[in-house]
Each structure stands twice: as structure tokens, then as C-alpha cells.
Amino acid sequence: MLSGSAVPLWDAGDYFGPLFSLIADHIKCGRLILWDPWINGGSPDFAEPQLGSTSPVVLAFALFSPNPFHGFIAYWLGLWIFGGIGMLVLCRHLGAPIWGSRVIALGFVACGIYTSNAEHTSWICSFSFLPWLLWRFDVGLIERRLWCIVQAAVLWGLSAQGGYPGVAITTPIFLTLWGVGRLWTTRSGMEDQPSLRQRSFLLLVGLVMLGLIGSAVMSATYVSFLRETRGYSLRANSLDRQFSVSSGVLPPAAYATLISPYLYQLNSPDHRTLWRETDISMVNVYIGVPTLVLALAALSRPSRWRFWLFLVAVFFGCCAVGNHLPVRGWLYDWVPPTRYFRMPSLFRMYVILIAGGLAAYATRDLEEEWQGSGSRARLTLLAISGIAGLAGLLTYTALLRSVKQDATSAHYPLFHLLVSWSGIVLISFGGVRGWFSRRSWVNSLIVLAVMDAASALYISRGTMFSFSMVPEWKAMDLQHVANLDLLPNGWERTLLPTPDLGLWPNDRNVAGKIAGLNNRTPLKNAYFQEYLEIPELRSIAVSSQRVWFSDQPVWLSLNDGNLAEFVKVSRTLGSVPMTLQTPPQMTGASTPSPQADQRWTQRARAMIPAKTVLIAYTPNDLTFRYHADCDGWLLVTDRWAKAWSARVNGRTQPIMGGNFIFRAIAVARGDNLVQFHYRPRRYYFSLVILSWLVIFAVLVVQPSVWYIWRRH
């Protein structure tokens, strides 16, 4: 990635990377991205949480990178490193010695989230913040310092800006369970120990502060998403229960990937032989052999706290398998915010995080034993490593046999399996027998962790980056245009990007500022999908003829039945008629059409091309002239959204929905100067300022004031 011989693949190369360059182009012009006219006929990218359009972290990388595509790679790698350091800090907080923290952090940076979800930049962002915010939250609970919980709240808000919304919603649930465990396992009656009531009150106050401050930090994006995408995307509403719990699951048998970083690749698109119900990126839970053995060893010591962490891990592990168990469905029913995301596999993030925490306690046990006497912890480590290693080898061979693949067909994965598992057994045995001094034993374990992590990254390189996509990435880089003016290309719009950028739906066309219709986006819309699949419909939204006139439009409400009739009429006419929808209908309000007529199909007439003179065309503004022979309506095949406003000959004119997804406006006979402006409500900019002020106050102002006060 650093040398340029490999580039981001799949979603990272098709979606996150190109749109990062668009954010960079905007911020270098001194503005934030609002409307993106280059993808899907227009998109409210400021309201897409995964892009991080208001995140100070994203904006800093975008602003200070001379080349936006190099800046995206730096951002991607920076998140990865940030997560590894966070795990190092968290393990030290939990009492792990320095060597133990290193071993666990190495397993963390090579775990299944980073390697198999590398394409999902938003997942990497959310996951990398988890150890940091858990560290500050736990410090606040243990030391009774609310300011630490405030810091955790800011980190949660930052992780949501550019992170995956499902993780942002689930993290407070995880922190609540963590805090409840601290209440349950803390012994009462000890000296200087607050009562259960006081600890409960602290947890309640902390969770309230977490919710309020974290929500303030992420409010600009999430409030905009909930309000401004209504009428644009169906994702503004809660998802269907079945779809939410069954899309992107972690099959129960996929927990076998704890054994080896190779097994998840049996689900690759080229030869999907296992777990066909889900994607390759959703089936990897590898956490490193040393971390896995240490986490299991930690459970051998009686401890209510460790038992609680195990139960929490089991809970999230059951949620991760989606519809294979009812747990994710219960969460959907009882916690309404969890209805807004799918991909149950994301719950495995918390299983991996808890495994790292348990492993930290095991290394603390081992360190205490080295300092004292006895060998119980080392005996436990030996027993678990031996049993787990044997079970792992048998499971590995059985899985490969089930897909008719010889275990020796993949040489390096087999080598890694044998070396890593036999290595942990030999190191454990040597520690019990006294073959090693403490320093030699520790160094041996660190060397094994380095080998394990490096091998996992090497084996998983096929889902981390791509060598074959280098020409497309370089073509995008060479074609990059920083200018945000659409006027040079006029109304021109293509269905797909040019062949040198890839003949599949992607967003690479935004680099060269070429408008496209069929792009990659999470803001799905079923009506828009019909335009992509039906040639008669999409013909009005591509090429240079994208404005249409009709003096006989039909008012038609939004529903599947009317859409089917609309498609049927379009095919009968050989062209497309104009239908109108009111703004309340576009946003999902139940209102009747002004002219409800069941016989509209009989009087429908095809639209005629409108010859316009384009005056100005920027992402948030569109101005053109049109001469109408009679009163009627113009259909501009740019997507409809709530924040658009219009003026015709200087007078404010309401914008109607046109043909289910586009913008329609009334014009009078004669010359018409039509002006469209995209201006989100003032609350958006107020919330952006609020978010930045909270971040600045907590992460910059408070430490400075505290330092000055201490010096004084």
C-alpha cells in the first residue's frame, strides 16, 4: 500500500476512497461537502455517517494530504495503528504487564476485523476507537472520575463520525453491560469503597453523560441522516426485522476461524464453498493463537468479573450469528435503535475486544506467578494450549475435508497452523519445566506473537488490498479534478464510469468529476433501483438530455402498485410520462394525491425534451433558462431531497417529486429563469459548530487548563 504496488479493494477502492477525495476537494476550497451531484443522480453525502464529512479526523487527513488518494491510504493505516495502540493502553489499564500488552496488541491488529473487513473503512474506524473509549469509561467507573466518562463520550462521538452506524448504536449497550458487571463484581464494605447505591448512581450519571455528550458530537451527521434522507433513501426508516437479523450474519460454524486465519478464505467469491449465506468479510473471528489461549486460561481462575465478561462475550457472540439464534431478534424487538442496521456479524467486534481483556488478566496472573512461587497459571496455560491445539488441528482438517480440499494444498497456512499451535505448547511446557528464565520465556512468547500476527496478515492479504486493481486506482488518480464546477461538462451524465475505472457500479467517476447514475451507495431506494434496471426509465436520466417538459403531468402517490403501472405505461408509450408527488408523499407521509384518478394510464402522455441554456452548475446550485410554449412542468432528473429550494423568475416555487425520485417544478409560458439551491436547515451548521466545540473543549482546552492549574 505504501509503495503503490497494491491499492484498496472492493468498498474501499470503489466507495470510501473516491468519496474521501471529494471531501478533500471540498475542504481545500474551505467548505464542507453537502450535495454530491456526481453519483446516483445526486446524493446528500453530508448525511451519510460512514463518510465522516464533519469528522475532524477525516477532515485533517483530507486537508493536509497533497494527494487525496495517498491521504486516504494514510487515513486507513492511521486508524489501524490507532486501534493497536489503544489495545496496548487498555491492556496496561487492566493490569497486564508490558510484555503481555504487546502480545495481545499484536493479535488485535491482525484479528479478523482488520483483515477481512479492511475494505469497510467505516468498520475499521469504529473498531479502532473501541479500546480507547472502553479504557476511559472503565477508568471513570473505577476511579469515580466523571471527566474520564466525558472523554469516553467524545471518543464515542468521534467514532460515529466516519464509523459504521451499527457499531455506534451497539457500543452504549456494550458499555452498559460492562458497567453493570463492575457493579455486580465490586465487593462492598471495604475501606474507602462506595456503597452499591453510590456506584449505581455513578453508573447512571455516567451513562446519561455518555449519551448526551456523545450524541452532541455526532449530532450533525445523525440528525441530518434521520431528517434529510427522508424521501431520498429507505434507510432513513427502520429495517425489516427479517432483513436486519439475516443479512450479513456470522454462521455458528464460522467460529472455527479462531483456529487459523486461512479458514475464512474458503468463503471467498472465487470458490465459495463454506457459509454461502454470507460474505467473506463477515466470517472471520481470528484473534491470534497466543491471545486465544491466554483468554481461555483467564477463565480458569475463579472470578465473578471474568465470568461476567465471559457471559457478555457469549451474548454478543449469539447476536453475531443473527437468525441462527433468537438473541439478535430479541435485541431488535427490545432496543428500537438496533432496528436501523443489519450485519449481525458486527457484534463479533465486542467478542474480540473482551477476549483481549481476558487475555490481559491471564498475563497478569502469569507475571504475578513469576514474581512469586508456584506454577498453577503455567500449568493451566499448558493444558489449555495442548487441548486447544489438538482440537484446532482436528477441526482444521475436518473443515478442509468437508470442502474436498487437502490440508496440504495450502502450504503456508498449514505451516502457520503447526508452528503457532506447537509453539504455544512448547513455550508453555518450557515454562512449567523451568527451561526458560522469565525473560527468555517472555521473549519467546513475544516472538511467537510477532510470527503469528505477521503470518495472519500475509495469509489475509487477499482481503486487505489488491494488486489487480492498481491500473484502475492509478487511472482515477491521474484523472482527478479538484474543481467543483460542473458547468464544463454541462448536463452530461453516464450510466457507469468509464471502462478504465471499472465497468461495475462504483464511485470512481467523482475523481474526474464526471456525473454518473449507477454508482455504489448505502443510501438505497427501491424506486431508484427500478430506474437502473429498466432501460426505458433510465434513458431520461443519462446522456446530455436530462430536462423534460410536460403540460399534462399526472399526480400519483408513491407505492409499488403505481410504480408497476408507471413502468407498464412507459413501455407502452415507448417513452416516459411525467408523474408528480407532493413533498409529504416523498417523505412517507400518508396524503392523497391532488388529482386521484384511477384512469390516469389512459390519459398519460410522454414528456418532451426541454431545451435549456445552462448558466451555473455547482454541487449545491443549479441555474438555467428555459422557454416554454405553454404553462406546464419541468422534470429535472436530479434526485429530490428535502433541503432543495427553487426560484422561478425570482419567485419562490415549491419543488415536487417527479417520477418518484426526481425534482419537478412548475413553469409559465414564456422565458423562465430556474434556480435550484441546496441548503440544509440552519440546525445542521449549528450542530457542526456544537460538535467541534465539544471536541475542542474536552480534548484540548481541559487538559491545557488542568496542566496550567497543576503547574501553578
Secondary structure, DSSP 8 states (H G I E B T S, - for coil): --SSSSB--THIIIIIHHHHHHHHHHHTTT-----BTTSTT-B-GGG-GGG-TT-HHHHHHHHH-SSHHHHHHHHHHHHHHHHHHHHHHHHHHTT--HHHHHHHHHHHHTSHHHHHSTT-HHHHHHHHHHHHHHHHHHHHHHHT-HHHHHHHHHHHHHHHSSS-HHHHHHHHHHHHHHHHHHHHHS-SSSTT---HHHHHHHHHHHHHHHHHHHHHHHHHHHHHHHHHTTTT-GGGS---HHHHHHSS---GGGGGGGS-TTGGGGG-SSS--S-TTS-GGGS-----HHHHHHHHHHTTS--HHHHHHHHHHHHHHHHHTGGGSSHHHHHHHH-GGGGG---GGGGHHHHHHHHHHHHHHHHHHHHHHHHSS--HHHHHHHHHHHHHHHHHHHHHHHHHHHTT--GGGSHHHHHHHHHHHHHHHHHHHHHHHT-S-HHHHHHHHHHHHHHHHHHHHHHTGGGT-BSTTHHHHHHHHHT-------GGGTT-BBSS--GGG-SSS-SGGGTTT--BSS---SS--HHHHHHHH-HHHHTTTSBS--EEEESS-EE---SHHHHHHHHHHHHHHTS-B-EEE-HHHHTT-----TT--TTHHHH--B-EE--EEEEEEETTEEEEEEEESSSEEEEEEEE--TTEEEEETTEEE--EEETTTEEEEEE-SEEEEEEEEE---HHHHHHHHHHHHHHHIIIIIHHHHHHHHHH-
